[in-house]
Amino acid sequence: MKKFGFLALLLLLLVLVHPGTGYAGSAETHINLDGNDLKISKEAQVQIVNGSVMVPLRLVTEQLGYTVKWDNVTKTATIEQKGTTLKLIVNNAMAEASGKQVKLDNPPFLSGNTTLVPLRFVGEQTGTTVGWDNVTKTVYLTSPVPEIGGSEPEITVPDTSVTAPSDNGSNGNTTTDGNTSTAAVTNLSFIDNKLIIAMNGSVTPNVFTMTDKDRIVVDLPYTSFGDSFHQNLSVGKNQSGQLTITEYPNVSTIRYSLFSSSPSTIRIVIDLNSANNYSVTNANDGLIIVDLNGTSTTPPATTVPEVPVTTPPPSSGNTDKKIIVIDAGHGGKDPGTGSNRKEKDFTLPTALKIAELLKKEPNIEVVLTRSDDTYPTLQDRSNLANKVKADLFISVHANSIPVGSKSNPSGTETYYTRKDSLLFAQTVHKYLTVATGLQDRGVRQANYHVTRETKMPAILLECGYLSNTKDEALLFTVDVQNRIAEAVVLGIKEYLGR
């Protein structure tokens, strides 16, 4: 188990009462410490800033007995316990932990008389378990307990109460002495409701669920954190860290740790708000993917094959005006994927080009989920399509894989969820692949929110991979964006029989 985390518990003292102007308060939120709900004032509500959960932590530290010194001139909080010192400065993205500089996702800031700090930083610096439920807007904090025997650090509550399949050597690796690792995790990301683990070396993951608290656990035996992992993500002193997830209602956090040193084993835990089916893909190509969009829990995941068209398209004699919703993926605070260029900067101009062409069609009315660099939520997008009683829905995206992966896919994919969307997906996809000129990666089924919650045929286009330099260069040319727009319109018109 984790040792009692000092640094982040000290961070909880940061909610100090002092003058200053703050950010506007958010809607009502909650903080739960060790199963107890804490009272939060209106000015001390949890806030989301640039995708980071910001929390007022004085509510917790007052109950833990820590001491703090506040310098109102420099706006510095100096927190001390047993010779360890932590310093944080309002509006400064660098914190000092026992003399070492630590970069924060967002700097502490004042909301009224309350100082808020990133929840992720708390999780990275302590054994305190932190989590965020985006549905109920609740921060969960679980105080760490002192280690009682054993030397293997663990993520959150003792998972050893449940025997993992790998405990009896079912993965073929039966050696238990020594700490030799033959593979390394180089990066970790959560994109499009998929956990993507980038690896150097081959490993057989042991994936299982825990039902006492809904979790999906991925154990990687004979594996360590690679050097590039430390460059991409934070790993605390206890060899653990986490990703805070804010855009997927059923996933609160992704946590990772060196679960065992003999043999070296990395454990990754997906904290869920309710049970969720999943599938696992591991082709030993440098990527392990746990896909939460699927409907089967039996690995490995497979691409849904093309199904012969059995449903005829709408009658060509239908002259009623059709409402088409075009969704430019991501936007605003959510840049999407990409490293040099961001996905949102591809999806918006492409969606606008599609809309301009559709406006020229006399029997088609086009509706955009966004027409500028703003961020409507996934619920906003599907709700809009349902509200206007759209006939078709198309979401424009580009794909990517994590930095450090040995795999470098290229190509175009089209996704659908419900069977009534399959024909629409197939029709648009055959034009789209010609327009991009990239590899045809097929029509695939997935459980994306915008293709699941919409009530009309709905598809999601992954036009190419921004992690592939060739794909990225093509997708950001006006010519290819125009060709994609023309292809989508041709697909729509064929599907509508026009």
C-alpha positions as CSV (number, residue, x, y, z in Angstrom):
1,M,0.0,0.0,0.0
2,K,1.0,3.6,-0.4
3,K,2.8,5.3,2.4
4,F,1.1,8.2,4.1
5,G,1.5,11.1,1.6
6,F,2.7,14.2,3.1
7,L,3.1,16.7,0.3
8,A,-0.3,16.6,-1.2
9,L,-2.0,16.6,2.2
10,L,0.0,19.7,2.9
11,L,-1.3,21.1,-0.4
12,L,-4.8,20.8,1.1
13,L,-3.9,23.8,3.3
14,L,-3.9,26.1,0.3
15,V,-7.5,27.2,0.7
16,L,-6.5,30.3,2.8
17,V,-8.7,33.3,3.5
18,H,-7.1,36.4,2.1
19,P,-8.1,39.3,0.0
20,G,-8.0,39.2,-3.8
21,T,-10.2,38.9,-6.9
22,G,-11.0,35.4,-8.1
23,Y,-12.4,33.4,-10.9
24,A,-16.1,33.2,-11.2
25,G,-17.6,30.4,-9.1
26,S,-18.9,27.3,-10.9
27,A,-22.1,25.4,-10.4
28,E,-22.6,23.4,-7.1
29,T,-19.9,20.8,-6.7
30,H,-19.0,18.4,-3.9
31,I,-16.0,17.2,-2.0
32,N,-16.1,13.8,-0.2
33,L,-13.3,12.9,2.2
34,D,-13.1,9.4,3.5
35,G,-16.8,8.9,2.8
36,N,-17.9,12.2,4.4
37,D,-19.3,15.1,2.4
38,L,-17.7,18.4,3.3
39,K,-19.6,21.7,3.2
40,I,-18.4,24.0,0.5
41,S,-19.1,27.7,0.3
42,K,-20.3,29.3,-2.9
43,E,-16.9,30.9,-3.6
44,A,-15.0,27.7,-2.9
45,Q,-16.7,25.5,-5.6
46,V,-14.6,23.0,-7.6
47,Q,-13.8,24.4,-11.0
48,I,-12.5,23.1,-14.3
49,V,-9.8,25.2,-15.8
50,N,-8.1,24.3,-19.1
51,G,-9.3,20.7,-18.5
52,S,-7.8,20.5,-15.0
53,V,-9.9,20.0,-11.9
54,M,-9.1,22.8,-9.4
55,V,-10.0,22.2,-5.8
56,P,-10.2,24.2,-2.5
57,L,-8.4,22.0,-0.1
58,R,-8.6,23.8,3.2
59,L,-11.8,21.9,3.8
60,V,-9.7,18.7,4.2
61,T,-6.5,20.0,5.8
62,E,-8.3,21.7,8.7
63,Q,-9.3,18.2,9.8
64,L,-5.8,16.8,9.4
65,G,-4.0,19.2,11.8
66,Y,-1.4,20.6,9.5
67,T,0.2,24.1,9.9
68,V,0.6,26.8,7.3
69,K,2.2,30.3,7.1
70,W,0.7,32.8,4.8
71,D,2.6,35.8,3.3
72,N,0.0,38.2,2.2
73,V,2.6,40.4,0.4
74,T,4.0,37.7,-1.8
75,K,0.8,35.6,-1.8
76,T,2.9,32.6,-0.7
77,A,1.7,29.6,1.4
78,T,4.5,27.9,3.3
79,I,3.4,24.5,4.7
80,E,5.7,22.5,7.0
81,Q,5.6,19.2,8.7
82,K,8.4,17.1,10.1
83,G,11.1,19.1,8.4
84,T,9.5,19.0,5.0
85,T,8.5,22.3,3.4
86,L,6.1,23.0,0.6
87,K,5.7,26.5,-1.0
88,L,3.0,27.6,-3.4
89,I,2.4,31.0,-4.9
90,V,-0.8,32.3,-6.2
91,N,-0.7,32.7,-10.0
92,N,2.6,30.8,-10.2
93,A,2.7,27.5,-12.1
94,M,5.8,26.3,-10.2
95,A,5.6,24.9,-6.7
96,E,8.4,24.0,-4.4
97,A,8.4,20.6,-2.7
98,S,11.3,20.0,-0.3
99,G,13.5,22.3,-2.3
100,K,12.6,20.8,-5.7
101,Q,10.6,22.7,-8.3
102,V,7.4,21.0,-9.4
103,K,5.3,22.3,-12.4
104,L,1.6,22.5,-12.0
105,D,-1.0,21.9,-14.7
106,N,-2.5,25.3,-13.7
107,P,-1.2,27.8,-11.2
108,P,-3.1,28.3,-7.9
109,F,-5.6,31.1,-8.1
110,L,-8.0,33.1,-6.0
111,S,-11.8,32.5,-6.1
112,G,-13.1,35.2,-3.8
113,N,-11.2,34.5,-0.6
114,T,-10.3,30.9,-1.5
115,T,-7.2,29.5,-3.2
116,L,-7.7,26.7,-5.6
117,V,-5.1,24.2,-6.9
118,P,-5.0,21.3,-9.4
119,L,-6.4,18.1,-8.1
120,R,-3.9,16.2,-10.3
121,F,-1.0,17.7,-8.4
122,V,-2.4,16.4,-5.2
123,G,-2.6,12.9,-6.6
124,E,0.9,13.0,-8.0
125,Q,2.6,14.1,-4.7
126,T,0.8,11.9,-2.2
127,G,-0.6,8.6,-1.2
128,T,-4.0,10.3,-0.9
129,T,-6.3,8.8,-3.5
130,V,-8.1,11.5,-5.5
131,G,-10.8,11.1,-8.1
132,W,-13.3,13.3,-10.0
133,D,-16.9,12.2,-10.9
134,N,-17.9,14.4,-13.8
135,V,-21.5,13.3,-13.6
136,T,-22.2,14.3,-10.0
137,K,-19.4,17.0,-10.0
138,T,-17.8,15.3,-6.9
139,V,-14.2,15.2,-5.9
140,Y,-13.4,12.0,-3.9
141,L,-10.4,12.0,-1.5
142,T,-9.3,8.9,0.4
143,S,-6.7,9.4,3.1
144,P,-3.8,6.9,2.7
145,V,-3.1,4.5,5.5
146,P,0.3,3.6,6.9
147,E,1.9,0.6,5.2
148,I,1.6,-2.6,7.2
149,G,4.2,-5.1,5.9
150,G,5.1,-5.8,2.3
151,S,7.1,-3.6,0.0
152,E,4.9,-3.3,-3.1
153,P,3.2,0.1,-3.7
154,E,-0.4,-0.1,-4.7
155,I,-2.9,2.2,-6.3
156,T,-5.7,3.3,-4.0
157,V,-7.3,0.7,-1.7
158,P,-5.6,-2.7,-1.4
159,D,-6.4,-4.4,-4.7
160,T,-4.8,-7.6,-3.4
161,S,-8.1,-8.5,-1.8
162,V,-9.0,-9.7,-5.3
163,T,-6.8,-12.3,-6.9
164,A,-5.8,-11.3,-10.4
165,P,-5.6,-14.0,-13.1
166,S,-1.9,-13.4,-13.4
167,D,-1.3,-14.4,-9.7
168,N,-1.3,-18.1,-10.7
169,G,1.0,-17.6,-13.7
170,S,-1.8,-17.7,-16.3
171,N,0.0,-15.2,-18.5
172,G,2.9,-17.6,-19.0
173,N,5.4,-15.6,-16.9
174,T,5.9,-17.7,-13.8
175,T,9.2,-16.3,-12.5
176,T,8.6,-14.3,-9.3
177,D,12.0,-13.6,-8.0
178,G,14.2,-10.6,-9.0
179,N,13.0,-7.3,-10.5
180,T,14.0,-7.8,-14.1
181,S,11.8,-6.1,-16.6
182,T,11.8,-6.9,-20.3
183,A,9.4,-4.1,-21.5
184,A,8.8,-0.5,-20.7
185,V,5.7,1.8,-20.8
186,T,6.7,4.9,-22.8
187,N,3.4,6.8,-22.7
188,L,-0.2,6.7,-21.6
189,S,-3.3,8.5,-22.9
190,F,-7.1,8.4,-22.9
191,I,-8.5,9.3,-26.3
192,D,-12.0,8.7,-27.7
193,N,-12.9,6.6,-24.7
194,K,-9.9,4.4,-25.2
195,L,-6.9,3.8,-22.9
196,I,-3.9,3.7,-25.1
197,I,-0.7,2.3,-23.6
198,A,2.5,2.8,-25.7
199,M,5.2,0.2,-25.1
200,N,8.7,-0.7,-25.9
201,G,9.0,-4.5,-25.9
202,S,6.3,-7.2,-25.9
203,V,4.2,-8.0,-22.9
204,T,1.0,-10.0,-22.3
205,P,-1.4,-7.7,-20.3
206,N,-3.5,-9.1,-17.6
207,V,-6.8,-7.2,-17.7
208,F,-9.7,-7.8,-15.3
209,T,-12.5,-6.0,-13.5
210,M,-13.1,-5.2,-9.8
211,T,-16.7,-4.9,-8.8
212,D,-16.4,-3.7,-5.2
213,K,-15.7,-0.3,-6.8
214,D,-16.2,-0.4,-10.6
215,R,-12.7,-0.5,-12.0
216,I,-10.8,-2.0,-15.0
217,V,-7.3,-3.1,-14.0
218,V,-4.5,-3.6,-16.4
219,D,-1.4,-5.4,-15.1
220,L,1.8,-5.4,-17.2
221,P,4.2,-8.0,-15.8
222,Y,8.0,-7.7,-16.3
223,T,7.4,-4.0,-17.2
224,S,8.8,-0.7,-15.9
225,F,8.3,3.0,-16.6
226,G,10.5,4.0,-19.5
227,D,12.6,7.2,-19.6
228,S,10.2,8.8,-22.1
229,F,7.3,8.1,-19.8
230,H,8.8,10.4,-17.2
231,Q,9.2,13.0,-19.9
232,N,5.5,12.7,-20.9
233,L,3.8,12.1,-17.5
234,S,4.5,12.7,-13.8
235,V,5.5,9.9,-11.6
236,G,5.6,10.7,-7.9
237,K,8.1,9.6,-5.2
238,N,5.9,6.5,-4.6
239,Q,6.2,5.6,-8.2
240,S,2.6,6.4,-9.0
241,G,0.5,9.1,-10.8
242,Q,-2.7,9.7,-12.5
243,L,-4.6,11.2,-15.4
244,T,-7.7,13.2,-14.5
245,I,-10.5,12.6,-17.0
246,T,-13.1,15.4,-17.5
247,E,-14.9,14.7,-20.8
248,Y,-16.0,11.1,-20.4
249,P,-18.9,10.9,-17.8
250,N,-18.3,7.2,-16.9
251,V,-14.5,7.5,-16.3
252,S,-13.2,9.6,-13.4
253,T,-9.5,8.9,-13.4
254,I,-6.7,6.7,-14.9
255,R,-4.2,5.8,-12.2
256,Y,-0.8,4.1,-12.7
257,S,1.9,2.8,-10.4
258,L,4.8,0.4,-10.0
259,F,2.6,-2.2,-8.4
260,S,5.3,-4.7,-7.8
261,S,9.1,-4.7,-7.9
262,S,9.6,-8.4,-7.8
263,P,8.9,-8.9,-10.7
264,S,8.6,-5.4,-11.9
265,T,4.9,-4.9,-12.7
266,I,3.1,-1.8,-13.8
267,R,-0.6,-1.5,-12.8
268,I,-3.0,0.8,-14.5
269,V,-6.5,1.3,-13.1
270,I,-9.5,2.9,-14.9
271,D,-11.8,4.2,-12.3
272,L,-15.4,4.0,-13.5
273,N,-18.6,5.6,-12.3
274,S,-20.5,2.5,-13.2
275,A,-19.7,-0.9,-14.8
276,N,-18.5,-0.6,-18.4
277,N,-17.9,-3.2,-21.1
278,Y,-14.5,-3.2,-22.7
279,S,-12.3,-4.9,-25.3
280,V,-8.5,-5.3,-25.5
281,T,-6.3,-5.1,-28.5
282,N,-2.6,-6.2,-28.2
283,A,-0.9,-7.0,-31.5
284,N,2.6,-6.6,-30.0
285,D,3.1,-3.6,-32.3
286,G,3.9,-1.1,-29.5
287,L,0.3,-0.3,-28.5
288,I,-2.1,-1.9,-26.0
289,I,-5.6,-0.5,-26.3
290,V,-8.4,-1.0,-23.8
291,D,-11.5,0.2,-25.7
292,L,-14.5,1.3,-23.6
293,N,-16.6,1.9,-26.7
294,G,-17.3,-1.7,-27.5
295,T,-20.1,-4.0,-26.4
296,S,-18.0,-7.1,-25.6
297,T,-15.6,-7.8,-22.7
298,T,-13.9,-10.6,-24.6
299,P,-10.4,-9.6,-25.9
300,P,-9.0,-9.1,-28.4
301,A,-11.1,-6.4,-30.0
302,T,-11.7,-7.0,-33.7
303,T,-12.8,-4.6,-36.5
304,V,-16.4,-5.1,-37.4
305,P,-16.5,-6.4,-40.9
306,E,-18.3,-4.7,-43.7
307,V,-21.9,-6.0,-43.8
308,P,-23.8,-6.4,-47.1
309,V,-26.2,-3.6,-47.6
310,T,-29.7,-4.9,-46.9
311,T,-31.6,-1.7,-46.2
312,P,-32.5,0.5,-49.2
313,P,-31.7,4.2,-49.0
314,P,-34.6,6.7,-48.7
315,S,-36.7,7.1,-51.8
316,S,-35.3,9.4,-54.4
317,G,-38.9,10.7,-54.8
318,N,-38.8,12.3,-51.4
319,T,-38.6,16.0,-51.9
320,D,-38.9,17.0,-48.2
321,K,-36.1,19.2,-46.9
322,K,-33.6,17.2,-44.9
323,I,-31.8,18.6,-41.8
324,I,-28.2,17.6,-41.6
325,V,-26.1,18.4,-38.5
326,I,-22.4,18.8,-39.0
327,D,-20.3,18.5,-35.9
328,A,-16.7,19.9,-35.8
329,G,-15.1,17.7,-33.2
330,H,-13.5,19.3,-30.0
331,G,-12.9,23.1,-30.0
332,G,-12.3,25.8,-27.4
333,K,-10.7,24.4,-24.3
334,D,-10.6,21.0,-25.8
335,P,-7.9,21.0,-28.6
336,G,-8.3,17.4,-29.4
337,T,-5.3,15.3,-30.4
338,G,-2.2,16.3,-32.3
339,S,1.3,17.5,-31.3
340,N,2.4,20.2,-33.8
341,R,-1.1,21.0,-35.0
342,K,-4.3,20.5,-33.0
343,E,-7.3,18.5,-34.1
344,K,-9.7,21.3,-33.5
345,D,-7.9,23.4,-36.1
346,F,-8.6,20.7,-38.7
347,T,-12.2,19.8,-37.8
348,L,-13.6,23.4,-37.8
349,P,-12.5,24.5,-41.3
350,T,-13.4,21.2,-42.7
351,A,-16.9,21.2,-41.2
352,L,-17.4,24.8,-42.4
353,K,-16.5,23.7,-45.9
354,I,-19.0,20.8,-45.7
355,A,-21.7,23.2,-44.5
356,E,-21.0,25.7,-47.3
357,L,-21.5,23.0,-50.0
358,L,-24.7,21.7,-48.3
359,K,-26.2,25.2,-48.3
360,K,-26.1,25.1,-52.0
361,E,-28.5,22.1,-52.0
362,P,-32.1,23.3,-52.3
363,N,-33.6,20.4,-50.3
364,I,-31.0,20.3,-47.5
365,E,-30.9,22.5,-44.4
366,V,-27.5,22.4,-42.5
367,V,-27.0,22.9,-38.8
368,L,-23.6,23.3,-37.2
369,T,-22.8,22.3,-33.6
370,R,-20.2,25.0,-33.6
371,S,-19.0,27.6,-36.1
372,D,-16.1,29.1,-34.1
373,D,-13.5,28.0,-31.6
374,T,-15.9,27.1,-28.8
375,Y,-16.5,23.9,-27.0
376,P,-20.0,22.4,-26.8
377,T,-20.1,19.3,-24.7
378,L,-20.8,15.9,-26.1
379,Q,-24.3,16.1,-24.6
380,D,-24.8,19.6,-26.2
381,R,-24.0,18.1,-29.6
382,S,-26.3,15.2,-29.5
383,N,-29.0,17.2,-27.8
384,L,-28.9,19.8,-30.5
385,A,-29.3,17.1,-33.2
386,N,-32.2,15.6,-31.4
387,K,-33.8,18.9,-30.7
388,V,-33.8,20.0,-34.4
389,K,-35.0,16.5,-35.4
390,A,-32.1,16.1,-37.8
391,D,-32.2,13.4,-40.5
392,L,-28.4,12.8,-40.5
393,F,-25.5,13.6,-38.1
394,I,-21.8,13.7,-39.1
395,S,-18.9,14.4,-36.6
396,V,-15.6,15.3,-38.2
397,H,-12.4,14.2,-36.4
398,A,-8.7,13.2,-36.9
399,N,-7.0,10.4,-35.1
400,S,-3.7,10.0,-33.2
401,I,-1.6,7.6,-31.2
402,P,0.6,8.5,-28.1
403,V,4.1,10.0,-28.4
404,G,6.7,7.3,-28.0
405,S,4.8,4.5,-29.7
406,K,6.6,2.4,-32.3
407,S,3.4,2.1,-34.3
408,N,2.7,4.8,-36.9
409,P,-0.7,4.1,-38.5
410,S,-2.0,6.1,-41.4
411,G,-5.4,6.1,-43.0
412,T,-9.1,6.9,-42.9
413,E,-11.8,5.3,-40.7
414,T,-15.6,5.8,-40.4
415,Y,-17.4,4.9,-37.2
416,Y,-21.0,4.1,-36.4
417,T,-22.9,2.7,-33.4
418,R,-26.4,1.7,-34.3
419,K,-27.3,-0.6,-37.1
420,D,-29.5,2.1,-38.7
421,S,-26.3,4.1,-39.3
422,L,-24.3,1.4,-41.0
423,L,-25.5,2.1,-44.6
424,F,-24.9,5.8,-44.1
425,A,-21.3,5.1,-42.8
426,Q,-20.5,2.8,-45.7
427,T,-21.9,5.3,-48.3
428,V,-19.9,8.3,-47.0
429,H,-16.7,6.2,-46.3
430,K,-16.3,5.0,-49.9
431,Y,-16.1,8.7,-51.1
432,L,-14.0,9.8,-48.1
433,T,-11.1,7.3,-48.6
434,V,-10.8,8.4,-52.2
435,A,-10.8,12.1,-51.2
436,T,-8.0,11.7,-48.6
437,G,-6.0,9.2,-50.7
438,L,-4.9,7.5,-47.5
439,Q,-5.1,3.9,-46.5
440,D,-8.7,2.6,-46.2
441,R,-8.9,1.4,-42.5
442,G,-12.6,0.5,-42.9
443,V,-16.0,1.1,-41.4
444,R,-16.0,0.3,-37.7
445,Q,-18.5,0.1,-35.0
446,A,-17.9,2.0,-31.7
447,N,-19.9,3.3,-28.8
448,Y,-19.1,7.0,-29.1
449,H,-21.5,9.4,-27.3
450,V,-22.4,11.4,-30.4
451,T,-23.2,8.4,-32.5
452,R,-25.0,6.6,-29.7
453,E,-27.2,9.3,-28.2
454,T,-28.4,10.9,-31.4
455,K,-31.7,9.5,-32.7
456,M,-30.9,9.6,-36.4
457,P,-28.3,7.9,-38.6
458,A,-25.0,9.2,-37.1
459,I,-21.4,8.7,-38.1
460,L,-18.0,9.9,-36.9
461,L,-15.2,10.4,-39.4
462,E,-11.5,9.9,-38.5
463,C,-10.1,11.4,-41.6
464,G,-6.4,10.6,-40.9
465,Y,-3.8,10.4,-38.2
466,L,-2.2,13.6,-36.9
467,S,0.5,11.5,-35.3
468,N,1.6,10.5,-38.8
469,T,3.5,13.4,-40.4
470,K,2.2,12.4,-43.9
471,D,-1.4,12.4,-42.8
472,E,-1.0,15.6,-40.8
473,A,0.5,17.5,-43.8
474,L,-2.3,16.4,-46.1
475,L,-5.2,17.1,-43.7
476,F,-4.0,20.7,-43.1
477,T,-4.0,21.6,-46.8
478,V,-7.0,23.5,-48.2
479,D,-7.1,21.2,-51.2
480,V,-7.6,18.0,-49.1
481,Q,-10.1,19.7,-46.8
482,N,-12.1,20.8,-49.9
483,R,-12.0,17.2,-51.2
484,I,-13.2,15.8,-47.9
485,A,-16.0,18.3,-47.9
486,E,-17.0,17.3,-51.5
487,A,-16.8,13.6,-50.6
488,V,-19.0,14.0,-47.5
489,V,-21.6,15.9,-49.6
490,L,-21.6,13.2,-52.3
491,G,-22.1,10.5,-49.7
492,I,-25.0,12.4,-48.1
493,K,-26.7,12.9,-51.5
494,E,-26.3,9.3,-52.5
495,Y,-27.6,8.1,-49.2
496,L,-30.6,10.4,-49.6
497,G,-31.1,9.2,-53.1
498,R,-30.4,12.6,-54.6
